[in-house]
Amino acid sequence: MKITIIGAGSVGMLVASFLSESFHDISLIVRSNEQTIALHEHGLVRENLDGTISKTKVNIKSHLTPLSEDTLIIVAVKYNQLQNIYKILETQHKNIPILFLQNGLAHYEEALCLPQETILFGSCQFGAEKINQYTVAHRGIGVLKLAMGRGKEKILHTLSELKIQNFPTEYIENAEQMLFEKALLNCFINPLTTLLMVKNGELVENVHSLKLLEDLYNELMDAFPEERERFQFADVKKLCIQTASNTSSMLADRIHNRQTEVKTIVGAVIKKAQVRGKSLPILSTLYHLLLAVEESGEKM
């Protein structure tokens, strides 16, 4: 099986690096000439958790060309780039499976409008940080959860049964529920790390941010009580510790003065609560603070 990954940010680079250990034909679609040159010159470099370095060669392309039916497309760009990507994907053969790795909920129904017969969704629990144009750091071991949107399950089982060291994968039955649960996790960590401008681990090291985190957790569990068994507060703290050195994706966007995914993550969860007649005053305050910071262009 061939794999083409659209997006050479932290997630796209880390996924390409690990999958290259099991698949020999990996292509990475890169937008900038600078990154293309760097990857050609240095290869794709991964800083591992134990301090070792892994280096691999992947095919570097500047745009997506018509692909063969034995190719899996993995879309690893941020949500705000998807509208342009959809137009490109529509031109690919309907038998080519597509895996989406976005945060939030907005892309779920949009992706299912594509003509391709097999649509999959992924939820990234690992930590990744782009160090430079050719280096990505693995910041925390976490599962890549995979679920069917529709279509043939063979490709999903192939991916979920991979045995790659430090890169576990898991099959999940319900794609929409999987994405919602990841959005909840993001709501615990991303808004606070972004506004406080701290790494994940610092949320539980500071007594005041820990109190904010716990209050936010209780608010979300009151709105979605069915998730309380799945998300114990101890699990949220454990996630912060496991990815302690990780810069959350939303904070990384703020640092680099990029548009964040606050609307598709935090905004979507607030809307789901409103449908239930629940208000989320803490999360809503964080939401509007994030939008205010984003609109002001303030960064680290």
ZIKA-V353434 format. One record per residue. RES is the residue in one letter. PHI is phi as a letter, one per 40 degrees, with the letter a starting at -180 (none if undefined). OMEGA is omega in radians with two decimals (NA if undefined). D_CENTER is the distance of its C-alpha to the mean C-alpha in Angstrom with 1 decimal. Layout:
RES PHI OMEGA D_CENTER
RES PHI OMEGA D_CENTER
This chain:
M none 3.06 23.0
K c 3.14 21.6
I b 3.04 17.9
T b -3.10 16.9
I b 3.11 13.5
I c -3.14 13.1
G h -3.10 11.5
A b 2.98 12.5
G c -3.07 10.3
S c -3.11 9.1
V c -3.14 6.5
G d -3.14 9.2
M c -3.12 11.9
L c 3.12 11.1
V c 3.12 10.6
A c -3.12 13.8
S c -3.12 15.6
F c -3.12 15.3
L c 3.12 16.0
S c 3.09 18.9
E c 3.13 20.6
S b -3.12 21.1
F b -3.01 21.2
H c -3.10 23.6
D b -3.12 22.7
I b 3.08 19.3
S b -3.14 19.0
L b 3.12 16.6
I c -3.03 17.0
V b -3.09 17.5
R c -2.97 18.6
S c 3.07 20.7
N c -3.13 24.0
E d -3.14 23.6
Q c 3.10 20.5
T d 3.14 22.2
I c -3.11 25.3
A c -3.14 23.6
L c 3.07 21.8
H c -3.06 25.2
E c -3.00 27.1
H b -2.96 25.1
G g 3.11 22.9
L c -3.04 19.3
V b 3.10 19.6
R b 3.01 17.6
E c -3.09 18.7
N c -3.09 18.7
L c -3.13 19.0
D c 3.11 22.7
G g 3.11 23.3
T c -3.12 23.9
I b 3.03 22.8
S b -3.10 21.7
K b -3.14 22.4
T a 3.07 22.0
K b 3.02 23.0
V b 3.09 20.9
N c -3.13 22.2
I b 3.14 21.3
K b -3.12 21.8
S c 3.13 21.8
H a -3.09 21.4
L c 3.08 21.0
T b 3.09 24.4
P d -3.05 25.6
L b 3.10 24.3
S c -3.04 26.1
E c 3.12 25.5
D c -3.14 24.6
T b 2.97 21.3
L b 3.04 17.8
I c 3.05 15.6
I b -3.11 11.9
V c -3.04 10.2
A b 3.08 7.5
V c 3.07 8.7
K c -3.08 8.0
Y d -3.05 9.7
N c 3.07 12.9
Q c -2.99 13.5
L c -3.05 13.3
Q d 3.09 17.0
N c 3.14 18.4
I c 3.13 16.3
Y d -3.11 17.7
K c 3.12 21.1
I c -3.12 20.7
L c -3.13 19.4
E c -3.11 22.4
T c -3.14 24.7
Q c -3.10 23.4
H d -3.07 25.4
K c -3.13 24.8
N c 3.13 24.8
I c 3.12 21.7
P c -3.12 18.7
I b 3.11 15.4
L b -3.14 12.0
F b -3.09 9.2
L b -3.08 5.4
Q c 2.94 4.9
N c 3.05 4.9
G g -3.01 8.7
L b -2.96 11.6
A c -3.06 13.3
H c -3.03 12.2
Y c -3.11 13.5
E c 3.13 17.2
E c -3.11 16.9
A c -3.12 15.6
L c 3.06 18.4
C c 3.12 20.9
L c -3.10 20.4
P c -3.09 23.5
Q c -3.07 21.8
E c -3.08 23.0
T b 3.13 20.1
I b 3.14 16.6
L b 3.11 13.9
F b 3.11 10.6
G b 3.09 8.0
S b -3.04 6.3
C c 3.12 5.0
Q b -3.10 7.7
F c 3.07 8.7
G b 3.14 9.4
A a 3.10 9.4
E a 3.08 11.6
K c -3.09 13.2
I c 3.06 16.8
N a -3.01 18.6
Q c -3.13 18.6
Y b -3.08 18.9
T b 3.05 17.7
V b 3.12 14.4
A b 3.04 14.8
H c -2.99 13.6
R b 3.14 13.5
G i 3.12 13.4
I c 3.10 13.8
G a -3.07 11.6
V c 2.89 11.5
L c -3.14 9.5
K c -3.05 10.7
L b -3.12 12.1
A a 3.12 14.2
M c 2.89 16.6
G c 3.03 16.9
R a 3.01 20.2
G h -3.05 22.3
K c -3.03 23.2
E c -3.06 21.7
K d -3.11 22.9
I c 3.14 19.9
L c 3.14 17.7
H c 3.10 20.3
T d -3.11 20.4
L c -3.07 16.8
S c 3.13 16.9
E c 3.11 20.2
L c 3.10 19.1
K b 3.14 20.6
I b -3.09 18.9
Q d 3.11 19.7
N g 3.12 17.0
F b -3.09 14.4
P c 3.07 15.0
T b -3.07 14.0
E a 3.09 15.2
Y c 3.12 16.5
I b -3.06 16.0
E c -2.97 18.7
N b -3.07 17.4
A c -3.07 14.3
E c 3.10 14.8
Q c 3.11 15.4
M d -3.13 12.4
L c 3.12 10.2
F c -3.14 12.7
E c 3.08 12.7
K c 3.11 9.0
A c 3.07 10.0
L c 3.11 13.0
L d 3.12 11.5
N c 3.13 9.7
C c 3.09 13.2
F c -2.93 14.9
I b -2.97 13.4
N c -3.10 11.9
P c -3.09 15.2
L c 3.13 17.5
T c -3.10 16.1
T c -3.12 16.0
L c 3.14 19.5
L c -3.12 21.0
M f 3.13 19.3
V b 3.05 18.9
K c -3.01 16.7
N d -3.06 15.3
G c -3.10 18.5
E c 3.11 20.8
L c -3.10 20.0
V c 3.13 22.1
E c -3.13 24.6
N c -3.05 25.9
V c -3.09 28.0
H c 3.10 27.4
S c 3.08 23.6
L c 3.09 23.8
K c 3.08 26.1
L c -3.14 23.8
L c -3.13 21.0
E c 3.11 23.4
D c 3.11 24.8
L c 3.10 21.5
Y d -3.11 20.8
N c 3.11 24.3
E c -3.12 23.9
L c 3.13 20.9
M c 3.04 22.6
D c 3.13 25.7
A c -3.10 24.1
F b -3.03 22.3
P c 3.14 24.7
E c -3.14 23.7
E c -3.04 20.5
R c 3.12 22.7
E c -3.11 23.5
R c -3.10 19.9
F b 2.96 18.9
Q c 3.14 21.7
F c 3.09 21.7
A c 3.12 22.3
D c 3.12 19.0
V c 3.10 17.2
K c 3.13 19.4
K c 3.12 18.8
L c 3.10 15.0
C c -3.13 16.0
I c -3.13 18.4
Q c -3.13 16.4
T b -3.00 13.9
A d -3.08 16.9
S c -3.07 16.7
N c 2.97 13.1
T c -3.09 12.7
S d -3.07 10.1
S c -3.12 8.0
M c 3.08 10.6
L c 3.10 13.4
A d 3.10 12.6
D c 3.13 12.9
R c -3.13 16.1
I d -3.08 17.5
H c 3.07 17.2
N f 3.09 18.5
R b 3.04 15.7
Q c -3.13 15.1
T c 3.10 12.5
E b -3.05 10.6
V c -3.09 13.2
K c -3.10 14.8
T c 3.11 12.2
I b -3.06 11.0
V c 3.14 14.3
G c -3.13 16.6
A c 3.12 15.7
V c 3.09 16.3
I c 3.13 19.5
K c 3.12 20.6
K c 3.10 20.2
A c 3.14 22.4
Q c 3.10 24.9
V d 3.12 25.4
R c -3.09 26.6
G g -3.12 28.8
K b 3.03 26.9
S b 3.13 26.4
L b -3.02 23.8
P c -3.14 25.8
I c -3.12 23.8
L c 3.12 20.4
S c 3.08 22.2
T c 3.10 23.8
L c -3.14 20.5
Y d -3.10 19.2
H c 3.03 22.3
L c 3.13 22.4
L c 3.12 19.0
L c 3.12 20.2
A c 3.11 23.5
V c -3.12 22.0
E c -3.11 19.9
E c 3.13 23.1
S c -3.12 25.3
G g -3.13 23.2
E c 3.11 23.6
K a -3.12 21.6
M c NA 22.1
